[in-house]
């Protein structure tokens, strides 16, 4: 359970009690990161890898997503423009898959199924490319779509030996 996400609104702060809920800030300002999710089981340790938004005046964006998968999603890691990388979240099981994004390509949708762990993961880009990893298990589905003008910038959730839960970080690039 994610307890206290604080958003700054004019003249007030709002604390939200969240459990697998969507965090959304209407009219997000340029460079602002917003979280959606997470979906999955309660195990593992929490992580947040939403990436820096701007470094040396340039927008930082994901250029590769590394997924280790077998019957479950074992781990996920993001490589960002400029060579920065997130920590690998999860274990070393499964096969390593590398999903590379083109210079003008970005992730628009993330979906999958889960039970105790994230069983499968699906990514779609603005170019219509689709990739899916993991097994056929899981009794619950999740789906995160970037609203118009936003793009995915990283992941957050819980991990241990497997990826226990996953959420996404959205960036307003304008």
Secondary structure, 3 states (H helix, E strand, C coil): CEEEEEEEECCEEEEEEECCCECCCCCCCCCCEEEEEEEECCCCEEEEECCCCEECCEECCEEEEEEEECCCEEEEEEEEHHHCECCCEECCCCEEEEEECCCCCCEEEEEEEECCCEEEEEEEECCCCEEEEECCCCCEEEEEECCCCEEEEEEEEEECCCEEEEEEEEEECC
